[in-house]
Structure formats: structure tokens, C-alpha cells
């Protein structure tokens, strides 16, 4: 199928992950990516912000086509997956002088192989899986500590500069490697630059090179790819070992430029004035509620609703303090929140005890406080009750308040498991989420099912993401995220049906943006 006498099938492998508590020798607990989409090698940027080298970076983009199962030509080669005749290691063997080289290896090998008349082709199906996280292994940077090792890396970079005929950032030129580690003679380096649409010396690249030599229509919109990349970078800020290697947590700072962002709206830090204003408003609310509570006690009136409101108010203080100074103030606020949630349950009237929405609300208040206290195991147990009660309440009567409550519960489920990297625990909530979706579907009424929408390459970024988002849309969004996070294909099917069965999920800005990001990762493409 590959029109070449010397073909190489090459692409980035798909991904798999391991639980944080996995240890070498444990039973296989790998979670394979459910994506069936193939990835395409594309030109990215040159060098980095520190000007450590002038080399072209190669990135991978998810394709929306299987190309009729005929491997399309590829512009580049990657070491992550490369299948060919063994002649390749004779004609273009690895250069043993490229010690400690990270960036530069793949573009150097691409040029060497192509000029030796090897042709690159992209697979049309997922063939392998790669563990991208470094949390379970040490990285070579951790052992590259001596000046001599650093000098060997610099010499390797100079050697690649000589191979590609480009200057080092300081303007110096260096000798090309001798045979058999240099370029081939069957085709020239200039011909390779023309083929891929890149000028190594001028550090320019064409749109064709950024599309891997393929039509832009086979890729998701650029905003979806960029949003997903920012989310991944934000996750790295809180998971140092995933990129810096095993045992580096607390010892390494994240690279500059990594900043936290939700998939909807960029979150900037609050000013100290805003934090103080929020703090004052919360404390005024608590004082007012305490006065009402005292009055209710003196008049022997029901206190359970006021206790619940106080729990909410103290949780709000906990969130404010956690975003500002943290420490003892956070713990104190959430302890008070838990005490008032328990008091609300203990003082509830018989009528409230029989009300599913009340039971859901008090369980959610307790779970939110427990999450704030990092007592996640207890929170998860309570959240199962909360979810069941919320579903029952929605079945009996549904209004905006109950939808908001259900949204808060699902948000807490997502948070509790995200904070503990507990994908397996999320699996236990999927059936409850399906019941909640069924109740919501009954509420919405009959809507004609739709085929899975595909976010077109030229679709503009959805407007107003995260702005005044109604509870129902956010609820659907969180359910999708949880079902995707388990990593199980059958749970992904639940998420998929959300888009197919709820018109709101197909039209809301946030859920549509989420769908674009999911498809940019190869999900929901029916390949």
C-alpha cells in the first residue's frame, strides 16, 4: 500500500496511563486511551524561549480520517513508533555522539533518512501505546548533573546544526557528522526542505508543513487543539512528576508559561482587594445567619434551614481562604461548615427528612466540607447518597434550584476524585449519573436524537464560554467529563449519548467547546 521501495511506517503512538500508586512489578493496571483516531506528524515551532537550540519541533495532531486504510505520506519521522526493513539501521544508524540530546534528534533523523531515499508513511489505525507521564520513572535530566555531561549535550546540538547546515543561536557554524552519521546522497537537504515546506536556516514553515502535508479539513479547529493543550499544561503545574520525572515533586518548579485555565474561561488571580471584599461579604452573611439562628432557638422555631445556610456560608469562606492564604483559616472554615451541615441533618423536621431534595442538599453540604478538609474518602461515600437523592428529587419535581443542586453534587464528585487521582472510584458513579440523565431526559421531554456532531475545522470558537452558564448545561458538561475520565469505553458511550440526546449539549457554548476539545484528542469521531 505504500508507494515506495523503502517505506517507513511512523507516527506518535497513542497513550496509556497508570494509577499514581502503581509500582513496577504490580499487576497490569494500564488504562489505554479509548481514542481510535490516528495522529499526524506536523511542523511546530523552532527552538524555545530560552534559545537553547534552533531546531524545528515536531508535534502530533489528531486526524479525523482513516484515509481509506491506505497510509498517507508523512513529512517526518519519530522514534516513538517506526516500522521498516532492518536495512534502515545499516544505511542510517543512530549517531552515538548525540548524547543527552532531547530536541533535535527526530528532525535530524528525518533529514538523514529522507536523503537516503527512505519515505515516511502514516499508519491508518492505532498500533501502539506510549506512557507519556514520567511520574513512574526517572528522567535523564535528573542524572545529567556534571559540567562534562552538559558539555556533551551542547556538542551534540552543535553536531545537529552541522548536519542541517544551520547556525547556532550565537551565530557560529559547526562541522557536519562524518559518514555513516551524515546525510544521504540520494536526495539533497534542499529537496527535503522543499518537500516538507520548511527552511531550517530562516526558521520558517508553511501551513502545509503545519498540517503534516495533508488538507486542513482532516484536523479539528485550531482553537480546540490550543484549549486542550492549555488544559494539559495546567494539569502539569499541579503534577510536577508527570513531566519532571519520578521523585521530583517539591523539588522542581514548572516551566515558565504554564498557567492554570479551565476549558471555558481563563482564570486570572484575584486582587487582594477583591479577596478582602469577598471575605467581608461572607462574614457579614455569617453574622446575619447566626443572629437569625439564635432568634429561632429562642423562639423554639425550626433551625435546620438556617444551619444549612451557615454550612454553605462557611464553605464559601473556605474557598476564599484557600484561594488566598490557605492554612489554618481554610481548615477552620470547613470545620464549621461540616458542623453546621451535621446540625442541619440532626435538626431537620420529619417533613424535610422525607424530602429527597433536602436529603440531597445536606449530603452535598457535608461532602463539600469534607472535600475542603481533604477527607475525600468520606466525601465520596456521602456523594453517592447525594446523587441518588438528587435523582429522586428531579424525578418528582424539578426546578432551577434542584438542577443547580444536582450540578453542585456532580461537580463535587468530579473534584473529589480528581484531587485523589481516583479514576476507578469514578466508575462507581456512572450508573448513578445514567439515572440522573434519565430523569433529566424525562424532564426535557422528547427530543429527536441526533448523530454525533463533528466540530468542523473552520468552526469559530464558541462565544461566551462560562458566562452565565445555566445549571443544566454545566451539569451535562460535568457528566461528560466524569464519564470520559474513567477511561472505559462503555462510559465514553454514556458521554457520547449526552451530545446525541440533548440538544442543549449540542448548542451550549461550553459543551460545544468541550466537544471540540474531546474530538481534538480523537474522541467521538466514529472512525
C-alpha positions as a Python dict, from the first residue, in 0.01 Angstrom:
ca = {
    (1, 'X'): (0, 0, 0),
    (2, 'X'): (297, 235, 48),
    (3, 'X'): (422, 359, -289),
    (4, 'X'): (792, 333, -211),
    (5, 'X'): (1074, 82, -231),
    (6, 'X'): (1195, 195, 113),
    (7, 'X'): (890, 280, 326),
    (8, 'X'): (885, 359, 699),
    (9, 'X'): (556, 349, 886),
    (10, 'X'): (595, 610, 1160),
    (11, 'X'): (377, 809, 1400),
    (12, 'X'): (339, 904, 1763),
    (13, 'X'): (189, 611, 1949),
    (14, 'X'): (-141, 655, 2128),
    (15, 'X'): (-127, 697, 2505),
    (16, 'X'): (-186, 500, 2820),
    (17, 'X'): (-175, 599, 3184),
    (18, 'X'): (-102, 431, 3515),
    (19, 'X'): (-252, 498, 3860),
    (20, 'X'): (-34, 720, 4079),
    (21, 'X'): (14, 436, 4329),
    (22, 'X'): (137, 190, 4064),
    (23, 'X'): (471, 26, 4140),
    (24, 'X'): (692, -177, 3899),
    (25, 'X'): (602, -542, 3928),
    (26, 'X'): (238, -476, 4017),
    (27, 'X'): (-37, -640, 3814),
    (28, 'X'): (-107, -467, 3484),
    (29, 'X'): (-326, -163, 3556),
    (30, 'X'): (-260, 33, 3239),
    (31, 'X'): (-551, 243, 3115),
    (32, 'X'): (-539, 261, 2735),
    (33, 'X'): (-665, 568, 2558),
    (34, 'X'): (-1006, 489, 2406),
    (35, 'X'): (-930, 708, 2104),
    (36, 'X'): (-923, 526, 1772),
    (37, 'X'): (-803, 831, 1579),
    (38, 'X'): (-458, 831, 1422),
    (39, 'X'): (-213, 1114, 1473),
    (40, 'X'): (-19, 1305, 1209),
    (41, 'X'): (334, 1441, 1248),
    (42, 'X'): (335, 1816, 1183),
    (43, 'X'): (581, 2104, 1197),
    (44, 'X'): (561, 2313, 1512),
    (45, 'X'): (787, 2593, 1634),
    (46, 'X'): (1163, 2649, 1618),
    (47, 'X'): (1372, 2640, 1936),
    (48, 'X'): (1232, 2756, 2268),
    (49, 'X'): (1202, 3068, 2481),
    (50, 'X'): (1549, 3015, 2629),
    (51, 'X'): (1716, 3000, 2283),
    (52, 'X'): (1878, 2670, 2380),
    (53, 'X'): (1878, 2549, 2020),
    (54, 'X'): (1743, 2643, 1672),
    (55, 'X'): (1578, 2309, 1589),
    (56, 'X'): (1232, 2253, 1447),
    (57, 'X'): (995, 2090, 1693),
    (58, 'X'): (764, 1820, 1559),
    (59, 'X'): (421, 1784, 1712),
    (60, 'X'): (132, 1548, 1659),
    (61, 'X'): (-221, 1641, 1554),
    (62, 'X'): (-525, 1415, 1564),
    (63, 'X'): (-670, 1323, 1225),
    (64, 'X'): (-1040, 1272, 1154),
    (65, 'X'): (-981, 1030, 869),
    (66, 'X'): (-865, 672, 831),
    (67, 'X'): (-759, 757, 472),
    (68, 'X'): (-942, 457, 334),
    (69, 'X'): (-685, 243, 517),
    (70, 'X'): (-419, 350, 267),
    (71, 'X'): (-124, 500, 461),
    (72, 'X'): (-78, 865, 356),
    (73, 'X'): (272, 1008, 309),
    (74, 'X'): (423, 1169, 616),
    (75, 'X'): (671, 1457, 628),
    (76, 'X'): (863, 1347, 934),
    (77, 'X'): (999, 1051, 1130),
    (78, 'X'): (959, 984, 1501),
    (79, 'X'): (1127, 741, 1738),
    (80, 'X'): (800, 675, 1921),
    (81, 'X'): (691, 432, 1651),
    (82, 'X'): (889, 345, 1339),
    (83, 'X'): (844, 19, 1146),
    (84, 'X'): (1054, -65, 843),
    (85, 'X'): (1308, -301, 693),
    (86, 'X'): (1615, -360, 911),
    (87, 'X'): (1823, -207, 631),
    (88, 'X'): (1745, 131, 785),
    (89, 'X'): (1987, 77, 1077),
    (90, 'X'): (2264, -9, 832),
    (91, 'X'): (2212, 286, 599),
    (92, 'X'): (2137, 547, 868),
    (93, 'X'): (2250, 418, 1209),
    (94, 'X'): (2192, 621, 1523),
    (95, 'X'): (2471, 868, 1589),
    (96, 'X'): (2642, 765, 1918),
    (97, 'X'): (2772, 1122, 1962),
    (98, 'X'): (2425, 1269, 2019),
    (99, 'X'): (2444, 1221, 2394),
    (100, 'X'): (2176, 1373, 2619),
    (101, 'X'): (2004, 1517, 2312),
    (102, 'X'): (1629, 1560, 2352),
    (103, 'X'): (1507, 1810, 2092),
    (104, 'X'): (1677, 1780, 1754),
    (105, 'X'): (1701, 1401, 1732),
    (106, 'X'): (1382, 1346, 1532),
    (107, 'X'): (1427, 1623, 1277),
    (108, 'X'): (1791, 1514, 1230),
    (109, 'X'): (1687, 1153, 1168),
    (110, 'X'): (1405, 1269, 939),
    (111, 'X'): (1655, 1455, 720),
    (112, 'X'): (1907, 1170, 723),
    (113, 'X'): (1653, 903, 635),
    (114, 'X'): (1480, 1104, 362),
    (115, 'X'): (1809, 1191, 193),
    (116, 'X'): (1891, 818, 200),
    (117, 'X'): (1566, 777, -1),
    (118, 'X'): (1355, 637, 279),
    (119, 'X'): (993, 754, 257),
    (120, 'X'): (767, 812, 555),
    (121, 'X'): (405, 698, 580),
    (122, 'X'): (144, 742, 848),
    (123, 'X'): (-46, 443, 995),
    (124, 'X'): (-423, 442, 944),
    (125, 'X'): (-508, 284, 1280),
    (126, 'X'): (-375, 289, 1635),
    (127, 'X'): (-91, 37, 1657),
    (128, 'X'): (86, 112, 1986),
    (129, 'X'): (55, 294, 2318),
    (130, 'X'): (308, 516, 2496),
    (131, 'X'): (331, 621, 2862),
    (132, 'X'): (375, 996, 2841),
    (133, 'X'): (384, 1068, 3213),
    (134, 'X'): (724, 1047, 3381),
    (135, 'X'): (575, 1008, 3729),
    (136, 'X'): (667, 637, 3736),
    (137, 'X'): (1023, 665, 3609),
    (138, 'X'): (1329, 883, 3638),
    (139, 'X'): (1413, 1122, 3356),
    (140, 'X'): (1762, 1163, 3212),
    (141, 'X'): (1775, 1527, 3326),
    (142, 'X'): (1785, 1403, 3684),
    (143, 'X'): (2119, 1227, 3629),
    (144, 'X'): (2268, 1484, 3391),
    (145, 'X'): (2437, 1687, 3661),
    (146, 'X'): (2807, 1728, 3581),
    (147, 'X'): (2955, 2008, 3365),
    (148, 'X'): (3106, 1743, 3139),
    (149, 'X'): (2763, 1590, 3071),
    (150, 'X'): (2617, 1931, 2992),
    (151, 'X'): (2905, 1996, 2753),
    (152, 'X'): (2839, 1665, 2576),
    (153, 'X'): (2479, 1770, 2520),
    (154, 'X'): (2592, 2105, 2376),
    (155, 'X'): (2835, 1925, 2145),
    (156, 'X'): (2551, 1701, 2027),
    (157, 'X'): (2341, 2007, 1944),
    (158, 'X'): (2632, 2161, 1751),
    (159, 'X'): (2661, 1834, 1559),
    (160, 'X'): (2294, 1852, 1453),
    (161, 'X'): (2344, 2215, 1349),
    (162, 'X'): (2627, 2098, 1122),
    (163, 'X'): (2408, 1822, 981),
    (164, 'X'): (2127, 2066, 895),
    (165, 'X'): (2362, 2342, 780),
    (166, 'X'): (2229, 2597, 1027),
    (167, 'X'): (2394, 2836, 1270),
    (168, 'X'): (2391, 2806, 1648),
    (169, 'X'): (2189, 3089, 1813),
    (170, 'X'): (2515, 3278, 1875),
    (171, 'X'): (2592, 3274, 1500),
    (172, 'X'): (2861, 3007, 1500),
    (173, 'X'): (2867, 2723, 1246),
    (174, 'X'): (2979, 2368, 1314),
    (175, 'X'): (3103, 2067, 1119),
    (176, 'X'): (2862, 1805, 989),
    (177, 'X'): (2898, 1449, 1126),
    (178, 'X'): (3115, 1210, 922),
    (179, 'X'): (2971, 903, 749),
    (180, 'X'): (2776, 697, 828),
    (181, 'X'): (2609, 957, 1053),
    (182, 'X'): (2560, 1230, 797),
    (183, 'X'): (2304, 1298, 527),
    (184, 'X'): (2244, 1060, 238),
    (185, 'X'): (2326, 1134, -126),
    (186, 'X'): (2012, 1003, -298),
    (187, 'X'): (1827, 1329, -232),
    (188, 'X'): (1954, 1665, -109),
    (189, 'X'): (1874, 1853, 211),
    (190, 'X'): (1735, 2139, 0),
    (191, 'X'): (1494, 1892, -164),
    (192, 'X'): (1383, 1774, 180),
    (193, 'X'): (1320, 2132, 293),
    (194, 'X'): (1112, 2188, -20),
    (195, 'X'): (922, 1862, 38),
    (196, 'X'): (823, 1949, 395),
    (197, 'X'): (779, 2324, 340),
    (198, 'X'): (1041, 2429, 594),
    (199, 'X'): (1353, 2645, 575),
    (200, 'X'): (1581, 2537, 860),
    (201, 'X'): (1816, 2834, 832),
    (202, 'X'): (1546, 3103, 810),
    (203, 'X'): (1331, 2916, 1064),
    (204, 'X'): (1016, 2943, 855),
    (205, 'X'): (745, 2689, 781),
    (206, 'X'): (440, 2677, 559),
    (207, 'X'): (81, 2597, 652),
    (208, 'X'): (124, 2273, 461),
    (209, 'X'): (405, 2168, 695),
    (210, 'X'): (191, 2256, 998),
    (211, 'X'): (-78, 2028, 855),
    (212, 'X'): (167, 1742, 801),
    (213, 'X'): (128, 1770, 425),
    (214, 'X'): (-246, 1699, 447),
    (215, 'X'): (-561, 1904, 399),
    (216, 'X'): (-663, 2120, 694),
    (217, 'X'): (-1009, 1960, 676),
    (218, 'X'): (-883, 1638, 835),
    (219, 'X'): (-795, 1821, 1159),
    (220, 'X'): (-1003, 1978, 1437),
    (221, 'X'): (-1021, 2359, 1463),
    (222, 'X'): (-706, 2521, 1595),
    (223, 'X'): (-883, 2673, 1898),
    (224, 'X'): (-984, 2323, 2013),
    (225, 'X'): (-625, 2198, 1994),
    (226, 'X'): (-493, 2506, 2175),
    (227, 'X'): (-756, 2482, 2451),
    (228, 'X'): (-674, 2116, 2511),
    (229, 'X'): (-302, 2191, 2518),
    (230, 'X'): (-353, 2466, 2777),
    (231, 'X'): (-553, 2227, 2993),
    (232, 'X'): (-276, 1970, 2974),
    (233, 'X'): (-19, 2233, 3067),
    (234, 'X'): (-233, 2349, 3358),
    (235, 'X'): (-251, 1990, 3483),
    (236, 'X'): (129, 1971, 3471),
    (237, 'X'): (154, 2268, 3709),
    (238, 'X'): (-11, 2054, 3978),
    (239, 'X'): (163, 1729, 3878),
    (240, 'X'): (534, 1803, 3860),
    (241, 'X'): (640, 1438, 3841),
    (242, 'X'): (438, 1386, 3521),
    (243, 'X'): (690, 1597, 3326),
    (244, 'X'): (996, 1628, 3552),
    (245, 'X'): (1029, 1262, 3645),
    (246, 'X'): (980, 1037, 3944),
    (247, 'X'): (1075, 1182, 4281),
    (248, 'X'): (1084, 1546, 4170),
    (249, 'X'): (766, 1669, 4341),
    (250, 'X'): (851, 1963, 4565),
    (251, 'X'): (1198, 1999, 4412),
    (252, 'X'): (1121, 2141, 4068),
    (253, 'X'): (922, 2444, 3958),
    (254, 'X'): (702, 2426, 3646),
    (255, 'X'): (836, 2581, 3325),
    (256, 'X'): (753, 2946, 3272),
    (257, 'X'): (439, 2998, 3072),
    (258, 'X'): (237, 2716, 3228),
    (259, 'X'): (-77, 2862, 3380),
    (260, 'X'): (-398, 2715, 3509),
    (261, 'X'): (-705, 2752, 3293),
    (262, 'X'): (-1043, 2589, 3283),
    (263, 'X'): (-1165, 2466, 2946),
    (264, 'X'): (-1409, 2754, 2943),
    (265, 'X'): (-1277, 3084, 3077),
    (266, 'X'): (-925, 3190, 3163),
    (267, 'X'): (-889, 3243, 3536),
    (268, 'X'): (-665, 3521, 3648),
    (269, 'X'): (-564, 3575, 4010),
    (270, 'X'): (-799, 3783, 4220),
    (271, 'X'): (-664, 4111, 4351),
    (272, 'X'): (-614, 4140, 4726),
    (273, 'X'): (-894, 4398, 4732),
    (274, 'X'): (-1136, 4156, 4563),
    (275, 'X'): (-1042, 3878, 4804),
    (276, 'X'): (-1088, 4105, 5103),
    (277, 'X'): (-1425, 4225, 4974),
    (278, 'X'): (-1542, 3865, 4922),
    (279, 'X'): (-1418, 3776, 5270),
    (280, 'X'): (-1608, 4066, 5430),
    (281, 'X'): (-1932, 3985, 5248),
    (282, 'X'): (-1910, 3621, 5357),
    (283, 'X'): (-1850, 3714, 5720),
    (284, 'X'): (-2138, 3962, 5719),
    (285, 'X'): (-2363, 3688, 5584),
    (286, 'X'): (-2245, 3450, 5858),
    (287, 'X'): (-2314, 3710, 6127),
    (288, 'X'): (-2665, 3770, 5995),
    (289, 'X'): (-2738, 3396, 5977),
    (290, 'X'): (-2607, 3340, 6331),
    (291, 'X'): (-2836, 3615, 6459),
    (292, 'X'): (-3133, 3454, 6284),
    (293, 'X'): (-3034, 3115, 6422),
    (294, 'X'): (-3016, 3248, 6777),
    (295, 'X'): (-3356, 3408, 6738),
    (296, 'X'): (-3503, 3083, 6605),
    (297, 'X'): (-3361, 2891, 6902),
    (298, 'X'): (-3505, 3144, 7148),
    (299, 'X'): (-3848, 3119, 6985),
    (300, 'X'): (-3831, 2736, 6953),
    (301, 'X'): (-3859, 2764, 6575),
    (302, 'X'): (-3714, 2527, 6315),
    (303, 'X'): (-3341, 2579, 6270),
    (304, 'X'): (-3244, 2322, 6008),
    (305, 'X'): (-3265, 2557, 5707),
    (306, 'X'): (-3051, 2820, 5881),
    (307, 'X'): (-2796, 2554, 5978),
    (308, 'X'): (-2770, 2451, 5614),
    (309, 'X'): (-2728, 2812, 5503),
    (310, 'X'): (-2449, 2856, 5756),
    (311, 'X'): (-2277, 2546, 5620),
    (312, 'X'): (-2288, 2697, 5272),
    (313, 'X'): (-2158, 3030, 5404),
    (314, 'X'): (-1861, 2874, 5584),
    (315, 'X'): (-1776, 2665, 5277),
    (316, 'X'): (-1771, 2990, 5077),
    (317, 'X'): (-1525, 3133, 5330),
    (318, 'X'): (-1314, 2818, 5297),
    (319, 'X'): (-1296, 2856, 4920),
    (320, 'X'): (-1197, 3222, 4954),
    (321, 'X'): (-923, 3146, 5208),
    (322, 'X'): (-795, 2852, 5005),
    (323, 'X'): (-755, 3079, 4703),
    (324, 'X'): (-571, 3339, 4913),
    (325, 'X'): (-357, 3243, 5212),
    (326, 'X'): (-467, 2887, 5282),
    (327, 'X'): (-359, 2724, 5606),
    (328, 'X'): (-549, 2726, 5935),
    (329, 'X'): (-821, 2964, 5816),
    (330, 'X'): (-926, 2714, 5549),
    (331, 'X'): (-943, 2426, 5794),
    (332, 'X'): (-1135, 2635, 6048),
    (333, 'X'): (-1392, 2745, 5787),
    (334, 'X'): (-1455, 2395, 5657),
    (335, 'X'): (-1479, 2251, 6009),
    (336, 'X'): (-1755, 2500, 6086),
    (337, 'X'): (-1919, 2414, 5752),
    (338, 'X'): (-1923, 2044, 5844),
    (339, 'X'): (-2058, 2112, 6194),
    (340, 'X'): (-2348, 2316, 6057),
    (341, 'X'): (-2423, 2056, 5786),
    (342, 'X'): (-2445, 1787, 6052),
    (343, 'X'): (-2659, 2016, 6269),
    (344, 'X'): (-2892, 2072, 5972),
    (345, 'X'): (-2938, 1696, 5938),
    (346, 'X'): (-2992, 1646, 6311),
    (347, 'X'): (-3248, 1927, 6345),
    (348, 'X'): (-3448, 1852, 6031),
    (349, 'X'): (-3823, 1817, 6059),
    (350, 'X'): (-3999, 1494, 5966),
    (351, 'X'): (-4127, 1667, 5653),
    (352, 'X'): (-3776, 1766, 5549),
    (353, 'X'): (-3644, 1418, 5624),
    (354, 'X'): (-3896, 1281, 5376),
    (355, 'X'): (-3792, 1535, 5110),
    (356, 'X'): (-3534, 1395, 4866),
    (357, 'X'): (-3412, 1743, 4771),
    (358, 'X'): (-3341, 1825, 5137),
    (359, 'X'): (-3153, 1499, 5187),
    (360, 'X'): (-2951, 1571, 4874),
    (361, 'X'): (-2873, 1927, 4987),
    (362, 'X'): (-2749, 1829, 5334),
    (363, 'X'): (-2542, 1541, 5195),
    (364, 'X'): (-2385, 1777, 4941),
    (365, 'X'): (-2306, 2034, 5212),
    (366, 'X'): (-2132, 1767, 5422),
    (367, 'X'): (-1940, 1636, 5121),
    (368, 'X'): (-1825, 1986, 5021),
    (369, 'X'): (-1692, 2048, 5372),
    (370, 'X'): (-1519, 1709, 5383),
    (371, 'X'): (-1352, 1781, 5048),
    (372, 'X'): (-1231, 2113, 5188),
    (373, 'X'): (-1081, 1920, 5481),
    (374, 'X'): (-921, 1671, 5239),
    (375, 'X'): (-1128, 1389, 5387),
    (376, 'X'): (-1203, 1265, 5038),
    (377, 'X'): (-1292, 905, 5123),
    (378, 'X'): (-1577, 1015, 5349),
    (379, 'X'): (-1687, 1273, 5093),
    (380, 'X'): (-1708, 1013, 4814),
    (381, 'X'): (-1927, 787, 5025),
    (382, 'X'): (-2168, 1070, 5107),
    (383, 'X'): (-2176, 1188, 4747),
    (384, 'X'): (-2323, 857, 4634),
    (385, 'X'): (-2618, 921, 4867),
    (386, 'X'): (-2640, 1280, 4749),
    (387, 'X'): (-2653, 1175, 4384),
    (388, 'X'): (-2929, 922, 4449),
    (389, 'X'): (-3138, 1175, 4641),
    (390, 'X'): (-3088, 1441, 4373),
    (391, 'X'): (-3207, 1197, 4105),
    (392, 'X'): (-3514, 1110, 4313),
    (393, 'X'): (-3589, 1479, 4365),
    (394, 'X'): (-3555, 1554, 3995),
    (395, 'X'): (-3791, 1268, 3915),
    (396, 'X'): (-4060, 1405, 4147),
    (397, 'X'): (-4027, 1776, 4082),
    (398, 'X'): (-3762, 1976, 3907),
    (399, 'X'): (-3688, 2343, 3906),
    (400, 'X'): (-3378, 2556, 3871),
    (401, 'X'): (-3281, 2501, 4235),
    (402, 'X'): (-3281, 2123, 4205),
    (403, 'X'): (-3084, 2137, 3878),
    (404, 'X'): (-2830, 2363, 4049),
    (405, 'X'): (-2807, 2120, 4341),
    (406, 'X'): (-2753, 1827, 4105),
    (407, 'X'): (-2485, 2029, 3928),
    (408, 'X'): (-2311, 2104, 4261),
    (409, 'X'): (-2315, 1735, 4354),
    (410, 'X'): (-2169, 1624, 4022),
    (411, 'X'): (-1907, 1900, 4050),
    (412, 'X'): (-1808, 1768, 4394),
    (413, 'X'): (-1788, 1412, 4259),
    (414, 'X'): (-1552, 1532, 3987),
    (415, 'X'): (-1340, 1734, 4232),
    (416, 'X'): (-1311, 1463, 4499),
    (417, 'X'): (-1185, 1207, 4250),
    (418, 'X'): (-965, 1449, 4056),
    (419, 'X'): (-787, 1552, 4376),
    (420, 'X'): (-710, 1189, 4457),
    (421, 'X'): (-642, 1069, 4101),
    (422, 'X'): (-915, 809, 4155),
    (423, 'X'): (-1041, 706, 3813),
    (424, 'X'): (-1154, 370, 3940),
    (425, 'X'): (-1366, 538, 4204),
    (426, 'X'): (-1544, 740, 3937),
    (427, 'X'): (-1658, 416, 3775),
    (428, 'X'): (-1886, 359, 4074),
    (429, 'X'): (-2078, 678, 3998),
    (430, 'X'): (-2152, 619, 3631),
    (431, 'X'): (-2468, 418, 3690),
    (432, 'X'): (-2599, 693, 3918),
    (433, 'X'): (-2517, 953, 3654),
    (434, 'X'): (-2709, 748, 3396),
    (435, 'X'): (-3011, 753, 3626),
    (436, 'X'): (-2973, 1129, 3664),
    (437, 'X'): (-2958, 1168, 3286),
    (438, 'X'): (-3272, 959, 3252),
    (439, 'X'): (-3453, 1184, 3500),
    (440, 'X'): (-3329, 1491, 3316),
    (441, 'X'): (-3438, 1342, 2985),
    (442, 'X'): (-3790, 1288, 3124),
    (443, 'X'): (-3793, 1650, 3235),
    (444, 'X'): (-3677, 1786, 2899),
    (445, 'X'): (-3929, 1576, 2710),
    (446, 'X'): (-3895, 1401, 2379),
    (447, 'X'): (-3621, 1543, 2160),
    (448, 'X'): (-3523, 1381, 1834),
    (449, 'X'): (-3189, 1203, 1871),
    (450, 'X'): (-2909, 1344, 1659),
    (451, 'X'): (-2600, 1198, 1502),
    (452, 'X'): (-2281, 1286, 1686),
    (453, 'X'): (-2194, 1642, 1576),
    (454, 'X'): (-1846, 1692, 1434),
    (455, 'X'): (-1684, 2027, 1507),
    (456, 'X'): (-1566, 2144, 1166),
    (457, 'X'): (-1211, 2260, 1109),
    (458, 'X'): (-1331, 2609, 1017),
    (459, 'X'): (-1580, 2648, 1304),
    (460, 'X'): (-1516, 2957, 1513),
    (461, 'X'): (-1451, 2928, 1884),
    (462, 'X'): (-1784, 2927, 2073),
    (463, 'X'): (-1865, 3263, 2231),
    (464, 'X'): (-1931, 3340, 2596),
    (465, 'X'): (-1791, 3015, 2734),
    (466, 'X'): (-1855, 3000, 3108),
    (467, 'X'): (-2053, 3326, 3112),
    (468, 'X'): (-2393, 3291, 3283),
    (469, 'X'): (-2394, 2921, 3205),
    (470, 'X'): (-2725, 2769, 3309),
    (471, 'X'): (-2708, 2479, 3560),
    (472, 'X'): (-2842, 2223, 3314),
    (473, 'X'): (-2567, 2294, 3062),
    (474, 'X'): (-2297, 2279, 3330),
    (475, 'X'): (-2450, 1959, 3467),
    (476, 'X'): (-2430, 1792, 3126),
    (477, 'X'): (-2075, 1919, 3085),
    (478, 'X'): (-1959, 1767, 3416),
    (479, 'X'): (-2129, 1435, 3347),
    (480, 'X'): (-1940, 1414, 3017),
    (481, 'X'): (-1609, 1491, 3190),
    (482, 'X'): (-1661, 1223, 3454),
    (483, 'X'): (-1759, 957, 3200),
    (484, 'X'): (-1453, 1039, 2990),
    (485, 'X'): (-1221, 1044, 3293),
    (486, 'X'): (-1285, 679, 3383),
    (487, 'X'): (-1106, 572, 3065),
    (488, 'X'): (-1364, 296, 3000),
    (489, 'X'): (-1517, 274, 2655),
    (490, 'X'): (-1864, 196, 2787),
    (491, 'X'): (-1856, 511, 3000),
    (492, 'X'): (-1741, 713, 2699),
    (493, 'X'): (-2055, 586, 2524),
    (494, 'X'): (-2263, 742, 2804),
    (495, 'X'): (-2086, 1074, 2745),
    (496, 'X'): (-2140, 1037, 2374),
    (497, 'X'): (-2515, 993, 2421),
    (498, 'X'): (-2529, 1321, 2610),
    (499, 'X'): (-2444, 1502, 2287),
    (500, 'X'): (-2671, 1285, 2078),
    (501, 'X'): (-2977, 1302, 2305),
    (502, 'X'): (-2967, 1656, 2450),
    (503, 'X'): (-3000, 1948, 2212),
    (504, 'X'): (-2863, 2178, 2483),
    (505, 'X'): (-2536, 1982, 2488),
    (506, 'X'): (-2501, 2031, 2113),
    (507, 'X'): (-2576, 2403, 2127),
    (508, 'X'): (-2438, 2537, 2456),
    (509, 'X'): (-2109, 2725, 2414),
    (510, 'X'): (-1932, 2538, 2694),
    (511, 'X'): (-2038, 2190, 2593),
    (512, 'X'): (-1967, 2263, 2229),
    (513, 'X'): (-1621, 2385, 2318),
    (514, 'X'): (-1573, 2073, 2530),
    (515, 'X'): (-1680, 1857, 2235),
    (516, 'X'): (-1424, 2032, 2015),
    (517, 'X'): (-1151, 1958, 2268),
    (518, 'X'): (-1258, 1595, 2303),
    (519, 'X'): (-1255, 1549, 1927),
    (520, 'X'): (-915, 1717, 1908),
    (521, 'X'): (-796, 1429, 2129),
    (522, 'X'): (-953, 1171, 1897),
    (523, 'X'): (-1273, 1102, 2091),
    (524, 'X'): (-1626, 1080, 1946),
    (525, 'X'): (-1517, 1057, 1583),
    (526, 'X'): (-1661, 713, 1495),
    (527, 'X'): (-1356, 605, 1299),
}
